[in-house]
Amino acid sequence: MPRYSEKTLRKKRLEQYREAFKNIDDDKMAVVQKTIDFAVDLEFRLDALQKELDEVGFVEEYQNGNNQFGTKESTASKAYSTALKNYNSLIRTLLSCMPQKNNDDVDDGFEAFVGTLKK
């Protein structure tokens, strides 16, 4: 399996987002594009933080002075948590901008059910 550069992966991810938003009008896309850029950037930052968390873990030891020491949530864990919340917020915003699909052609079986009641 070939390894792609981060630049190539980012470009592919941007293309995936653009494909998902291809049906929104140009004015809305001009506003949404920056949010898409932020979301893609945050995805890659989250991946990097995840790798760091795999190495350092969620807990780290600390020492303040000679007698004060213990454990606390790791810096990577705090950064990951904050970045993930921000990413989820960006995705919610993007999803709210997507055009609604028309489900008129989907048969939910209601008419067939009503037909059985008339017999």
C-alpha positions as CSV (number, residue, x, y, z in Angstrom):
1,M,0.0,0.0,0.0
2,P,1.6,3.3,-1.0
3,R,2.3,6.0,1.6
4,Y,1.0,9.4,0.7
5,S,2.4,12.7,1.9
6,E,0.3,14.7,4.3
7,K,-0.1,17.4,1.6
8,T,-1.6,14.7,-0.7
9,L,-3.9,13.3,2.0
10,R,-5.1,16.8,2.9
11,K,-5.8,17.5,-0.7
12,K,-7.8,14.3,-1.1
13,R,-9.8,15.1,2.1
14,L,-10.6,18.6,0.8
15,E,-11.9,17.0,-2.4
16,Q,-14.1,14.7,-0.4
17,Y,-15.6,17.6,1.5
18,R,-16.1,19.6,-1.7
19,E,-17.8,16.6,-3.3
20,A,-20.2,16.3,-0.3
21,F,-21.0,20.1,-0.6
22,K,-21.2,20.2,-4.4
23,N,-25.0,20.8,-4.4
24,I,-25.0,24.0,-2.3
25,D,-25.2,27.4,-4.0
26,D,-22.0,29.3,-4.7
27,D,-22.7,32.1,-2.1
28,K,-23.1,29.6,0.7
29,M,-20.1,27.7,-0.5
30,A,-18.0,30.8,-0.3
31,V,-18.8,31.0,3.4
32,V,-18.6,27.3,4.1
33,Q,-15.2,26.8,2.4
34,K,-13.2,28.3,5.3
35,T,-15.0,26.1,7.8
36,I,-14.1,23.1,5.6
37,D,-10.5,24.1,5.6
38,F,-10.6,24.4,9.4
39,A,-12.2,21.0,9.7
40,V,-9.6,19.3,7.5
41,D,-6.8,21.0,9.4
42,L,-8.3,19.9,12.7
43,E,-8.6,16.3,11.5
44,F,-4.9,16.1,10.9
45,R,-4.1,17.8,14.2
46,L,-6.4,15.3,16.0
47,D,-4.5,12.4,14.2
48,A,-1.2,13.8,15.5
49,L,-2.5,14.2,19.0
50,Q,-3.9,10.7,18.9
51,K,-0.4,9.4,18.1
52,E,1.1,11.4,20.9
53,L,-1.6,10.1,23.3
54,D,-0.6,6.6,22.3
55,E,2.9,7.3,23.3
56,V,2.5,9.4,26.5
57,G,-1.0,8.3,27.6
58,F,-3.7,10.3,29.3
59,V,-1.9,10.7,32.6
60,E,1.4,12.3,33.4
61,E,3.4,12.8,36.5
62,Y,4.3,16.2,37.8
63,Q,6.6,17.7,40.5
64,N,6.3,21.2,42.0
65,G,9.2,21.8,44.3
66,N,10.8,19.2,46.5
67,N,7.7,17.8,48.2
68,Q,4.7,18.3,45.9
69,F,4.2,15.7,43.2
70,G,1.6,13.4,41.8
71,T,-0.3,12.6,38.6
72,K,-2.6,14.8,36.4
73,E,-4.3,14.7,33.0
74,S,-1.6,14.9,30.3
75,T,-1.2,18.0,28.2
76,A,-1.8,15.9,25.1
77,S,-5.1,14.6,26.6
78,K,-6.3,18.1,27.3
79,A,-5.3,19.3,23.9
80,Y,-7.0,16.3,22.2
81,S,-10.2,16.8,24.2
82,T,-10.4,20.5,23.3
83,A,-9.6,19.9,19.6
84,L,-12.2,17.1,19.4
85,K,-14.9,19.4,20.9
86,N,-14.0,22.1,18.4
87,Y,-14.0,19.5,15.5
88,N,-17.4,18.2,16.5
89,S,-18.7,21.8,16.5
90,L,-17.3,22.5,13.1
91,I,-18.8,19.3,11.7
92,R,-22.3,20.1,13.2
93,T,-22.0,23.5,11.5
94,L,-21.1,22.0,8.2
95,L,-23.9,19.4,8.4
96,S,-26.4,22.1,9.0
97,C,-25.3,23.8,5.8
98,M,-25.8,20.8,3.6
99,P,-28.8,20.7,1.4
100,Q,-31.7,18.6,2.6
101,K,-32.3,15.4,0.6
102,N,-35.8,15.1,-0.9
103,N,-37.3,11.9,0.4
104,D,-40.5,12.1,-1.6
105,D,-39.6,9.0,-3.6
106,V,-39.0,6.8,-0.5
107,D,-41.8,4.4,0.1
108,D,-42.4,4.1,3.9
109,G,-45.2,1.6,3.5
110,F,-47.9,3.9,4.9
111,E,-50.2,3.8,1.8
112,A,-50.0,0.0,1.7
113,F,-50.9,-0.1,5.4
114,V,-53.9,2.2,4.8
115,G,-55.0,0.0,1.9
116,T,-55.2,-3.0,4.2
117,L,-57.5,-1.1,6.6
118,K,-60.1,-0.5,3.8
119,K,-60.8,-4.2,3.3
